[in-house]
């Protein structure tokens, strides 16, 4: 069938500009649909335009600026444009990974919003032919004192654990932070990493006029309709009414779908494959056909349905979960059906590729939609939004120490952003699959062994939104640099980045200016650090209304997920200490307190410029750290980030093994700081490009000499031992710090 039957459905009188506006189309965009169609669109056609032109699907405000990110390197196999990025990791294998948001659904229905976020990102990865080996997440919640925060935290964490644990993919890392700007708009960014043979990567471009289009997975229902347009609008007092647009996930079906897809991919049946994610059957069909330069003809009567009487509009826009669309060789459809039936899943031929360049949708023998594909995909609206600069923050005048160094440490370790995440981690299965070597809490990045080899992937997710709010360009560079440092601290070689760009409304010039400047900083860092961006997601309109009804945006949050390769597991490095070791600071410490957690938590101020990022210095310091780790000198390593130097040391002490008689960690005895920097600034400043390393005492001289030759400043900090952190004759027991650190989440969640 070539799809030459273009009989039109009579225009429905209810379809007009007002209805288009309710679907998220501007007046200009609605007029553009009229010009494209040469008539009034049908309801189904209007729905297809609205979701494909939504910010969530079309990136109409962002794609102009995304083009400035570096995406290529000798190890990059596939960059942005596919379901996930792909990089070469040696041994004939590739790592496939991506991060994606599920922010809006996770506020309305936290459990299902988070759960289906995990399910969706898993499908993006195994669609490429990779077996998922690790999940991560980056979570932002409102103020702990906000009455709704506990509900959202509880549902999101349970949803991530419930889906990931059941589907059998370990959740190995991530981050959890709190700030009032997320009170009505939490962020749930999910990341998955998979491994595939590098010569068996599956792409989404459809090919072969006459080839069958095959639907597999779960049946289609009415859940999630218009989820993509909901994710492209701000929250308001009507948000609760959007609950039906939140999808419902089934991790057990997802597990079956993984196995069935990978089994079929082991044959030569699959020509193209696409996850039915945002906008469901519409986006998958449009993207596959448009990428392949063909048309597509769909007969919705053949779509497996779990509800009666579904219209073409409902079926095309449903975001029911655990579904895929494939183009198969015509002689292999029976084999595909056999495989999917064996796994208890639906498999149906629902269409054909054509030579028309149109998507044609039929229901009950009637053409419900007939639209040229170009305007839906590559020719979708593209905006160059006005931007306004973020006012430059003045350098912070040195604040006085109001509480003392060690009392500040106790308060900081009990604060929302630094307290123990064990309550969260303990709900995730981090060991399923048997390849997890280290998880955050014991190392700066998760380490997952590449099965059958002596190598491992180092994986992290990072962002410091308060830096991005104060200076988007500096903050954008810093988030890339911190991810690079976290991977470096394990001994791994950083490979590539996936991003999840969470911002407010692009129609606000200040917000758009934040977005553009953050991307400039990210791009600069990625180029200097040879850290290309291979996949990503943009989430805009993350804002609600304040008490006066004015728009209230989240902090700009360009989250970064990143992977690296550890060539030899013998060099895997965490941050656990052993008594008798020497501690050394690597990098320059000027006591920078602007935008620091010390300033916020101790003095209640969010002020000043963030610490500057010297990318050449980052590269030099990180390359030296990896060299020292590979040479066997470094016994433990931790990057210095939130909270500064003393927080990093305390985390190493508390993260050390608690052997028989060892007490609650391994203590440290610290030397006095240099007289040129106030003690509180030295210990809590957040200067960038720094690490704390533990060495055998006999190696300090060799390490110092190597650092000097590499142009890297180092300074000895003290020695490891005891059961307290001791500084200039004063000490605080690790047991006290641990108790304070572990109290936050149980108190917030009212755990008895």
MITOR-261265 format. One line per 5 residues: number of its first residue (from 1); their letters; for each residue x, y, z of C-alpha. Coordinates in steps of 0.2 Angstrom, whole numbers, plus 5000, padded with zeros to 4 digits. Example, Ala and Ser with C-alpha at 12.3 -4.5 7.8 and 13.67 -1.06 7.14 Angstrom:
1> AS> 5062/4978/5039 ~ 5068/4995/5036 $
//
This chain:
1> XXXXX> 5000/5000/5000 ~ 5008/5017/4995 ~ 4996/5028/5004 ~ 4989/5037/4989 ~ 4971/5038/4996 $
6> XXXXX> 4970/5056/5004 ~ 4952/5057/5007 ~ 4949/5071/5020 ~ 4938/5070/5035 ~ 4925/5084/5035 $
11> XXXXX> 4931/5098/5046 ~ 4924/5098/5063 ~ 4915/5115/5068 ~ 4922/5114/5085 ~ 4940/5115/5079 $
16> XXXXX> 4945/5134/5080 ~ 4959/5145/5086 ~ 4951/5145/5104 ~ 4952/5126/5104 ~ 4970/5127/5098 $
21> XXXXX> 4974/5139/5112 ~ 4967/5126/5124 ~ 4979/5113/5117 ~ 4994/5125/5119 ~ 4995/5132/5101 $
26> XXXXX> 4997/5151/5099 ~ 4986/5161/5087 ~ 5001/5162/5075 ~ 5004/5143/5076 ~ 4985/5139/5073 $
31> XXXXX> 4985/5150/5058 ~ 5001/5141/5052 ~ 4991/5124/5053 ~ 4978/5132/5042 ~ 4991/5137/5029 $
36> XXXXX> 4999/5120/5030 ~ 4983/5110/5028 ~ 4974/5122/5016 ~ 4958/5119/5027 ~ 4952/5118/5045 $
41> XXXXX> 4961/5103/5053 ~ 4951/5089/5061 ~ 4951/5087/5079 ~ 4964/5073/5077 ~ 4975/5083/5066 $
46> XXXXX> 4974/5098/5078 ~ 4979/5086/5092 ~ 4994/5080/5082 ~ 5000/5097/5078 ~ 4998/5103/5096 $
51> XXXXX> 5009/5089/5103 ~ 5022/5089/5090 ~ 5023/5108/5091 ~ 5024/5108/5110 ~ 5040/5113/5119 $
56> XXXXX> 5042/5096/5125 ~ 5043/5088/5108 ~ 5048/5102/5096 ~ 5061/5111/5107 ~ 5055/5126/5098 $
61> XXXXX> 5063/5139/5110 ~ 5079/5129/5113 ~ 5085/5120/5098 ~ 5093/5135/5090 ~ 5104/5136/5106 $
66> XXXXX> 5107/5118/5108 ~ 5117/5118/5092 ~ 5131/5127/5100 ~ 5136/5112/5111 ~ 5150/5100/5106 $
71> XXXXX> 5144/5083/5102 ~ 5158/5074/5093 ~ 5173/5065/5098 ~ 5183/5049/5091 ~ 5174/5039/5104 $
76> XXXXX> 5156/5045/5100 ~ 5146/5033/5090 ~ 5129/5042/5090 ~ 5126/5060/5097 ~ 5110/5069/5099 $
81> XXXXX> 5095/5065/5088 ~ 5093/5047/5093 ~ 5084/5040/5107 ~ 5100/5040/5117 ~ 5118/5044/5115 $
86> XXXXX> 5131/5030/5111 ~ 5150/5030/5115 ~ 5163/5017/5112 ~ 5170/5008/5128 ~ 5181/4996/5120 $
91> XXXXX> 5180/4977/5119 ~ 5168/4978/5105 ~ 5155/4986/5116 ~ 5146/5003/5118 ~ 5138/5013/5132 $
96> XXXXX> 5121/5020/5128 ~ 5114/5033/5140 ~ 5102/5047/5142 ~ 5094/5058/5155 ~ 5076/5064/5154 $
101> XXXXX> 5063/5074/5165 ~ 5046/5069/5172 ~ 5044/5085/5182 ~ 5026/5090/5179 ~ 5018/5073/5181 $
106> XXXXX> 5028/5070/5197 ~ 5020/5085/5206 ~ 5002/5080/5201 ~ 5005/5061/5205 ~ 5022/5059/5213 $
111> XXXXX> 5022/5040/5213 ~ 5017/5037/5195 ~ 5025/5052/5189 ~ 5042/5046/5195 ~ 5039/5028/5191 $
116> XXXXX> 5035/5031/5173 ~ 5049/5043/5171 ~ 5060/5028/5175 ~ 5051/5017/5163 ~ 5052/5030/5149 $
121> XXXXX> 5071/5032/5151 ~ 5074/5014/5151 ~ 5065/5012/5135 ~ 5075/5026/5127 ~ 5090/5015/5131 $
126> XXXXX> 5085/4997/5126 ~ 5077/5004/5110 ~ 5094/5006/5104 ~ 5098/4988/5107 ~ 5107/4990/5124 $
131> XXXXX> 5103/4980/5140 ~ 5101/4993/5154 ~ 5114/4991/5168 ~ 5111/5006/5179 ~ 5098/5020/5184 $
136> XXXXX> 5102/5036/5192 ~ 5091/5051/5196 ~ 5093/5070/5200 ~ 5079/5075/5212 ~ 5074/5093/5218 $
141> XXXXX> 5061/5096/5230 ~ 5053/5111/5239 ~ 5058/5118/5256 ~ 5057/5105/5270 ~ 5045/5116/5279 $
146> XXXXX> 5033/5117/5265 ~ 5017/5106/5269 ~ 5017/5097/5252 ~ 5036/5092/5252 ~ 5034/5077/5262 $
151> XXXXX> 5020/5070/5251 ~ 5030/5073/5235 ~ 5047/5066/5242 ~ 5038/5050/5248 ~ 5029/5047/5232 $
156> XXXXX> 5044/5051/5221 ~ 5056/5040/5230 ~ 5044/5026/5231 ~ 5040/5027/5213 ~ 5058/5027/5208 $
161> XXXXX> 5062/5012/5219 ~ 5045/5003/5215 ~ 5049/5003/5196 ~ 5068/5001/5196 ~ 5068/4987/5209 $
166> XXXXX> 5054/4977/5200 ~ 5061/4979/5182 ~ 5078/4973/5189 ~ 5089/4987/5185 ~ 5100/4994/5199 $
171> XXXXX> 5098/5012/5205 ~ 5116/5016/5208 ~ 5117/5035/5211 ~ 5110/5053/5209 ~ 5107/5068/5220 $
176> XXXXX> 5093/5075/5231 ~ 5092/5093/5235 ~ 5079/5106/5243 ~ 5075/5124/5239 ~ 5059/5134/5241 $
181> XXXXX> 5059/5138/5222 ~ 5054/5120/5219 ~ 5039/5121/5231 ~ 5026/5119/5218 ~ 5037/5112/5204 $
186> XXXXX> 5048/5097/5209 ~ 5061/5091/5197 ~ 5062/5072/5193 ~ 5077/5069/5181 ~ 5080/5050/5177 $
191> XXXXX> 5095/5043/5169 ~ 5098/5026/5162 ~ 5114/5018/5156 ~ 5115/5002/5145 ~ 5128/4992/5136 $
196> XXXXX> 5127/4985/5118 ~ 5138/4977/5105 ~ 5144/4993/5096 ~ 5140/4985/5079 ~ 5122/4981/5084 $
201> XXXXX> 5115/4998/5088 ~ 5097/5001/5082 ~ 5091/5018/5076 ~ 5074/5026/5073 ~ 5074/5031/5055 $
206> XXXXX> 5061/5021/5045 ~ 5066/5014/5028 ~ 5058/5004/5014 ~ 5041/5009/5006 ~ 5029/4995/5009 $
211> XXXXX> 5037/4988/5025 ~ 5025/4984/5039 ~ 5024/4996/5054 ~ 5022/4985/5070 ~ 5015/4990/5087 $
216> XXXXX> 5022/4980/5102 ~ 5020/4980/5121 ~ 5005/4984/5131 ~ 4988/4989/5125 ~ 4983/5007/5123 $
221> XXXXX> 4972/5016/5135 ~ 4966/5034/5139 ~ 4980/5038/5152 ~ 4992/5051/5148 ~ 4982/5060/5134 $
226> XXXXX> 4990/5077/5131 ~ 5005/5074/5143 ~ 5017/5082/5131 ~ 5007/5098/5131 ~ 5005/5098/5150 $
231> XXXXX> 5024/5096/5152 ~ 5025/5112/5141 ~ 5015/5124/5152 ~ 5017/5131/5170 ~ 5007/5124/5185 $
236> XXXXX> 4992/5134/5191 ~ 4977/5131/5202 ~ 4970/5119/5189 ~ 4985/5107/5190 ~ 4976/5095/5201 $
241> XXXXX> 4963/5093/5187 ~ 4977/5087/5176 ~ 4979/5071/5185 ~ 4972/5060/5171 ~ 4986/5066/5160 $
246> XXXXX> 4999/5056/5171 ~ 5003/5039/5164 ~ 5002/5023/5174 ~ 5017/5012/5173 ~ 5019/4993/5175 $
251> XXXXX> 5037/4988/5178 ~ 5034/4969/5176 ~ 5028/4972/5159 ~ 5043/4983/5155 ~ 5054/4969/5160 $
256> XXXXX> 5045/4957/5148 ~ 5047/4971/5135 ~ 5066/4972/5137 ~ 5068/4954/5135 ~ 5057/4952/5120 $
261> XXXXX> 5065/4967/5111 ~ 5082/4961/5114 ~ 5078/4944/5108 ~ 5070/4951/5092 ~ 5085/4962/5090 $
266> XXXXX> 5096/4947/5090 ~ 5089/4943/5073 ~ 5089/4953/5057 ~ 5071/4957/5058 ~ 5071/4975/5064 $
271> XXXXX> 5074/4990/5052 ~ 5069/5004/5064 ~ 5062/5005/5082 ~ 5056/5019/5092 ~ 5049/5021/5110 $
276> XXXXX> 5031/5028/5112 ~ 5036/5041/5124 ~ 5029/5059/5125 ~ 5015/5060/5113 ~ 5014/5042/5111 $
281> XXXXX> 5010/5034/5094 ~ 5010/5052/5086 ~ 5028/5056/5090 ~ 5035/5039/5087 ~ 5026/5037/5070 $
286> XXXXX> 5031/5055/5065 ~ 5049/5054/5071 ~ 5052/5037/5062 ~ 5044/5042/5046 ~ 5052/5060/5045 $
291> XXXXX> 5069/5054/5049 ~ 5068/5041/5036 ~ 5061/5052/5023 ~ 5046/5042/5020 ~ 5027/5043/5023 $
296> XXXXX> 5017/5032/5035 ~ 4999/5025/5034 ~ 4991/5019/5051 ~ 4975/5009/5053 ~ 4970/5012/5071 $
301> XXXXX> 4958/4998/5071 ~ 4972/4986/5072 ~ 4980/4995/5088 ~ 4978/4984/5103 ~ 4966/4993/5115 $
306> XXXXX> 4962/4990/5133 ~ 4947/5002/5133 ~ 4931/5002/5122 ~ 4926/5016/5110 ~ 4943/5025/5109 $
311> XXXXX> 4943/5038/5096 ~ 4957/5042/5084 ~ 4961/5057/5094 ~ 4963/5048/5110 ~ 4973/5034/5102 $
316> XXXXX> 4985/5045/5094 ~ 4988/5055/5109 ~ 4988/5042/5123 ~ 5004/5040/5133 ~ 5000/5023/5139 $
321> XXXXX> 5017/5015/5145 ~ 5027/5000/5140 ~ 5024/5002/5121 ~ 5036/5002/5106 ~ 5034/5005/5087 $
326> XXXXX> 5045/4995/5075 ~ 5047/4994/5056 ~ 5051/4976/5052 ~ 5056/4966/5037 ~ 5040/4960/5029 $
331> XXXXX> 5045/4942/5030 ~ 5049/4943/5048 ~ 5032/4949/5056 ~ 5027/4931/5060 ~ 5044/4928/5070 $
336> XXXXX> 5041/4945/5079 ~ 5023/4940/5084 ~ 5030/4923/5090 ~ 5043/4931/5101 ~ 5031/4944/5109 $
341> XXXXX> 5017/4932/5112 ~ 5030/4921/5121 ~ 5033/4935/5133 ~ 5015/4939/5135 ~ 5015/4955/5125 $
346> XXXXX> 5004/4962/5111 ~ 5011/4962/5093 ~ 5001/4969/5079 ~ 5004/4976/5061 ~ 4996/4993/5062 $
351> XXXXX> 5002/5002/5046 ~ 5014/5003/5031 ~ 5027/5014/5026 ~ 5023/5025/5010 ~ 5031/5036/4998 $
356> XXXXX> 5019/5051/5001 ~ 5029/5061/5014 ~ 5012/5061/5024 ~ 5006/5053/5040 ~ 4989/5046/5036 $
361> XXXXX> 4978/5040/5051 ~ 4962/5029/5048 ~ 4949/5024/5061 ~ 4934/5013/5056 ~ 4938/5016/5038 $
366> XXXXX> 4938/5035/5039 ~ 4954/5045/5036 ~ 4955/5055/5053 ~ 4971/5064/5049 ~ 4982/5067/5033 $
371> XXXXX> 4996/5079/5037 ~ 5013/5082/5028 ~ 5027/5076/5039 ~ 5039/5090/5036 ~ 5030/5104/5046 $
376> XXXXX> 5027/5092/5061 ~ 5045/5088/5063 ~ 5061/5097/5056 ~ 5050/5112/5050 ~ 5041/5114/5067 $
381> XXXXX> 5041/5132/5073 ~ 5058/5139/5079 ~ 5058/5154/5090 ~ 5073/5166/5094 ~ 5066/5172/5111 $
386> XXXXX> 5072/5188/5118 ~ 5085/5187/5132 ~ 5089/5198/5146 ~ 5106/5197/5156 ~ 5107/5190/5174 $
391> XXXXX> 5113/5205/5184 ~ 5131/5202/5189 ~ 5133/5198/5208 ~ 5146/5208/5218 ~ 5160/5198/5226 $
396> XXXXX> 5155/5194/5243 ~ 5164/5204/5257 ~ 5172/5192/5269 ~ 5159/5188/5282 ~ 5163/5185/5300 $
401> XXXXX> 5163/5168/5308 ~ 5147/5168/5319 ~ 5147/5150/5326 ~ 5164/5142/5325 ~ 5172/5130/5313 $
406> XXXXX> 5167/5113/5321 ~ 5149/5119/5327 ~ 5146/5124/5309 ~ 5151/5107/5303 ~ 5138/5099/5314 $
411> XXXXX> 5125/5110/5307 ~ 5130/5109/5289 ~ 5130/5090/5290 ~ 5113/5090/5296 ~ 5106/5102/5283 $
416> XXXXX> 5094/5097/5269 ~ 5107/5097/5255 ~ 5121/5088/5265 ~ 5113/5076/5277 ~ 5114/5057/5274 $
421> XXXXX> 5104/5051/5259 ~ 5103/5033/5267 ~ 5084/5034/5269 ~ 5083/5037/5250 ~ 5096/5025/5245 $
426> XXXXX> 5089/5011/5256 ~ 5073/5011/5245 ~ 5083/5007/5229 ~ 5090/4991/5225 ~ 5108/4995/5220 $
431> XXXXX> 5115/4978/5218 ~ 5103/4969/5207 ~ 5112/4962/5192 ~ 5128/4959/5202 ~ 5139/4972/5193 $
436> XXXXX> 5138/4987/5205 ~ 5155/4990/5212 ~ 5153/5006/5221 ~ 5138/5018/5224 ~ 5138/5036/5230 $
441> XXXXX> 5141/5036/5249 ~ 5157/5027/5246 ~ 5164/5036/5230 ~ 5161/5051/5220 ~ 5153/5042/5206 $
446> XXXXX> 5145/5025/5204 ~ 5155/5011/5197 ~ 5147/4997/5187 ~ 5157/4983/5180 ~ 5156/4979/5162 $
451> XXXXX> 5151/4961/5162 ~ 5164/4949/5156 ~ 5178/4962/5157 ~ 5190/4970/5169 ~ 5183/4987/5165 $
456> XXXXX> 5169/4998/5173 ~ 5158/5013/5170 ~ 5159/5027/5181 ~ 5142/5036/5182 ~ 5137/5052/5190 $
461> XXXXX> 5123/5066/5190 ~ 5126/5083/5196 ~ 5120/5102/5196 ~ 5123/5117/5208 ~ 5107/5128/5204 $
466> XXXXX> 5112/5141/5216 ~ 5128/5145/5206 ~ 5117/5145/5190 ~ 5105/5157/5198 ~ 5119/5169/5203 $
471> XXXXX> 5129/5167/5186 ~ 5121/5155/5173 ~ 5137/5155/5163 ~ 5148/5151/5178 ~ 5135/5139/5184 $
476> XXXXX> 5134/5130/5167 ~ 5153/5127/5167 ~ 5154/5122/5185 ~ 5141/5108/5183 ~ 5151/5100/5169 $
481> XXXXX> 5167/5102/5178 ~ 5160/5094/5194 ~ 5153/5079/5184 ~ 5171/5078/5176 ~ 5179/5079/5194 $
486> XXXXX> 5167/5065/5201 ~ 5172/5053/5187 ~ 5190/5058/5189 ~ 5190/5055/5207 ~ 5186/5036/5205 $
491> XXXXX> 5201/5034/5193 ~ 5190/5034/5177 ~ 5192/5043/5161 ~ 5178/5055/5158 ~ 5169/5051/5141 $
496> XXXXX> 5153/5060/5138 ~ 5138/5070/5145 ~ 5119/5069/5144 ~ 5110/5085/5150 ~ 5093/5088/5157 $
501> XXXXX> 5090/5107/5156 ~ 5077/5112/5168 ~ 5071/5131/5167 ~ 5056/5142/5169 ~ 5046/5150/5155 $
506> XXXXX> 5056/5154/5139 ~ 5044/5168/5136 ~ 5052/5178/5151 ~ 5068/5186/5144 ~ 5077/5184/5160 $
511> XXXXX> 5074/5165/5160 ~ 5078/5164/5142 ~ 5094/5173/5146 ~ 5098/5161/5160 ~ 5096/5146/5148 $
516> XXXXX> 5107/5154/5134 ~ 5121/5158/5146 ~ 5120/5142/5155 ~ 5122/5133/5138 ~ 5137/5144/5134 $
521> XXXXX> 5146/5139/5150 ~ 5142/5121/5147 ~ 5148/5121/5130 ~ 5165/5130/5135 ~ 5168/5117/5149 $
526> XXXXX> 5163/5102/5137 ~ 5176/5108/5124 ~ 5190/5111/5136 ~ 5187/5095/5145 ~ 5184/5084/5129 $
531> XXXXX> 5168/5079/5137 ~ 5155/5080/5122 ~ 5136/5080/5124 ~ 5128/5065/5116 ~ 5110/5066/5122 $
536> XXXXX> 5099/5076/5133 ~ 5082/5084/5137 ~ 5075/5101/5139 ~ 5061/5105/5152 ~ 5054/5122/5151 $
541> XXXXX> 5039/5131/5160 ~ 5045/5124/5177 ~ 5036/5137/5187 ~ 5021/5141/5197 ~ 5012/5156/5204 $
546> XXXXX> 5017/5165/5220 ~ 5005/5172/5233 ~ 5002/5187/5223 ~ 4999/5177/5207 ~ 5015/5182/5199 $
551> XXXXX> 5025/5168/5190 ~ 5038/5160/5201 ~ 5051/5150/5192 ~ 5063/5136/5199 ~ 5081/5140/5200 $
556> XXXXX> 5089/5137/5184 ~ 5094/5118/5185 ~ 5104/5112/5170 ~ 5107/5094/5177 ~ 5122/5084/5170 $
561> XXXXX> 5123/5065/5169 ~ 5140/5059/5164 ~ 5149/5043/5161 ~ 5168/5038/5161 ~ 5178/5022/5158 $
566> XXXXX> 5189/5014/5171 ~ 5201/5003/5161 ~ 5207/4992/5176 ~ 5196/4988/5191 ~ 5212/4987/5201 $
571> XXXXX> 5213/5006/5201 ~ 5195/5009/5207 ~ 5195/5023/5220 ~ 5183/5027/5233 ~ 5184/5039/5248 $
576> XXXXX> 5186/5027/5262 ~ 5200/5031/5274 ~ 5212/5020/5284 ~ 5221/5024/5300 ~ 5238/5031/5298 $
581> XXXXX> 5236/5039/5280 ~ 5240/5056/5276 ~ 5227/5069/5269 ~ 5232/5081/5256 ~ 5222/5095/5247 $
586> XXXXX> 5225/5096/5228 ~ 5221/5113/5221 ~ 5220/5131/5226 ~ 5210/5137/5241 ~ 5206/5155/5242 $
591> XXXXX> 5191/5153/5254 ~ 5177/5158/5242 ~ 5161/5159/5252 ~ 5150/5168/5239 ~ 5134/5157/5236 $
596> XXXXX> 5142/5144/5248 ~ 5131/5132/5258 ~ 5140/5139/5274 ~ 5134/5156/5269 ~ 5116/5150/5267 $
601> XXXXX> 5115/5137/5281 ~ 5125/5147/5294 ~ 5121/5165/5290 ~ 5104/5163/5281 ~ 5111/5172/5266 $
606> XXXXX> 5111/5168/5247 ~ 5122/5181/5241 ~ 5138/5185/5231 ~ 5146/5178/5215 ~ 5149/5160/5214 $
611> XXXXX> 5166/5153/5214 ~ 5175/5156/5197 ~ 5179/5141/5186 ~ 5196/5140/5178 ~ 5193/5126/5165 $
616> XXXXX> 5212/5124/5160 ~ 5215/5122/5179 ~ 5201/5109/5180 ~ 5209/5099/5166 ~ 5227/5100/5173 $
621> XXXXX> 5221/5095/5191 ~ 5210/5081/5185 ~ 5223/5074/5173 ~ 5236/5074/5187 ~ 5223/5065/5199 $
626> XXXXX> 5220/5051/5186 ~ 5239/5049/5183 ~ 5242/5047/5202 ~ 5228/5035/5204 ~ 5234/5024/5190 $
631> XXXXX> 5252/5025/5198 ~ 5245/5017/5214 ~ 5249/5033/5225 ~ 5231/5038/5229 ~ 5222/5027/5241 $
636> XXXXX> 5206/5037/5243 ~ 5200/5053/5233 ~ 5185/5064/5235 ~ 5181/5080/5226 ~ 5178/5096/5235 $
641> XXXXX> 5161/5104/5231 ~ 5146/5108/5241 ~ 5151/5113/5259 ~ 5169/5115/5255 ~ 5185/5107/5261 $
646> XXXXX> 5180/5101/5279 ~ 5163/5094/5273 ~ 5173/5084/5260 ~ 5185/5077/5274 ~ 5170/5073/5285 $
651> XXXXX> 5161/5064/5272 ~ 5177/5053/5269 ~ 5178/5050/5288 ~ 5160/5045/5289 ~ 5160/5035/5273 $
656> XXXXX> 5174/5024/5280 ~ 5171/5006/5285 ~ 5165/5003/5302 ~ 5175/4988/5307 ~ 5175/4979/5324 $
661> XXXXX> 5181/4992/5337 ~ 5183/5005/5324 ~ 5168/5016/5330 ~ 5157/5026/5318 ~ 5170/5029/5305 $
666> XXXXX> 5188/5034/5304 ~ 5193/5051/5312 ~ 5206/5064/5306 ~ 5218/5076/5315 ~ 5219/5092/5305 $
671> XXXXX> 5233/5105/5304 ~ 5230/5123/5306 ~ 5225/5132/5290 ~ 5237/5146/5283 ~ 5236/5162/5292 $
676> XXXXX> 5232/5172/5276 ~ 5214/5165/5275 ~ 5201/5165/5289 ~ 5198/5148/5296 ~ 5180/5147/5292 $
681> XXXXX> 5183/5153/5274 ~ 5197/5140/5272 ~ 5187/5126/5278 ~ 5170/5130/5270 ~ 5175/5140/5255 $
686> XXXXX> 5169/5132/5238 ~ 5184/5136/5227 ~ 5183/5124/5212 ~ 5195/5112/5204 ~ 5200/5103/5221 $
691> XXXXX> 5201/5086/5228 ~ 5206/5078/5245 ~ 5217/5063/5243 ~ 5223/5050/5256 ~ 5241/5044/5254 $
696> XXXXX> 5252/5032/5263 ~ 5264/5043/5273 ~ 5279/5037/5263 ~ 5272/5043/5247 ~ 5268/5061/5252 $
701> XXXXX> 5285/5067/5245 ~ 5284/5058/5229 ~ 5266/5064/5226 ~ 5271/5082/5230 ~ 5285/5081/5218 $
706> XXXXX> 5274/5074/5204 ~ 5261/5088/5208 ~ 5275/5102/5206 ~ 5280/5095/5190 ~ 5262/5095/5183 $
711> XXXXX> 5260/5113/5190 ~ 5247/5107/5202 ~ 5247/5115/5220 ~ 5245/5103/5235 ~ 5245/5106/5253 $
716> XXXXX> 5246/5093/5267 ~ 5230/5093/5279 ~ 5234/5081/5293 ~ 5233/5062/5297 ~ 5219/5049/5298 $
721> XXXXX> 5215/5041/5315 ~ 5204/5041/5330 ~ 5185/5043/5331 ~ 5184/5062/5330 ~ 5188/5076/5319 $
726> XXXXX> 5201/5086/5328 ~ 5206/5104/5323 ~ 5218/5115/5333 ~ 5215/5106/5350 ~ 5196/5105/5348 $
731> XXXXX> 5187/5090/5342 ~ 5169/5083/5338 ~ 5166/5065/5338 ~ 5161/5056/5322 ~ 5146/5048/5332 $
736> XXXXX> 5139/5066/5335 ~ 5141/5070/5316 ~ 5134/5054/5310 ~ 5119/5056/5322 ~ 5116/5073/5316 $
741> XXXXX> 5118/5068/5298 ~ 5106/5053/5298 ~ 5092/5063/5307 ~ 5086/5074/5293 ~ 5077/5062/5282 $
746> XXXXX> 5068/5052/5296 ~ 5063/5068/5304 ~ 5056/5075/5288 ~ 5047/5059/5283 ~ 5041/5056/5301 $
751> XX> 5049/5039/5302 ~ 5047/5031/5319 $
//
